[in-house]
């Protein structure tokens, strides 16, 4: 039997308070499991990649990102 390490990855989109993109991206670097982030155009200003070792970690990580100062939705 071979064990494989499966990573659960997702991308979340976020609305950011005006002129806070720089501060939000600095805070994102402290959230364990964030793999990348990029600014976007349209309804959301930021896309953030997340990877977790366990499926149960994903909602926890999303909650941490949503609680950052400057994140509106």
Secondary structure, DSSP 8 states (H G I E B T S, - for coil): -------EEEEEEE-B-TT-HHHHHHHHTTSTTEEEEEE--SS-SEEEEEEESSHHHHHHHHHHHHTSTTB--
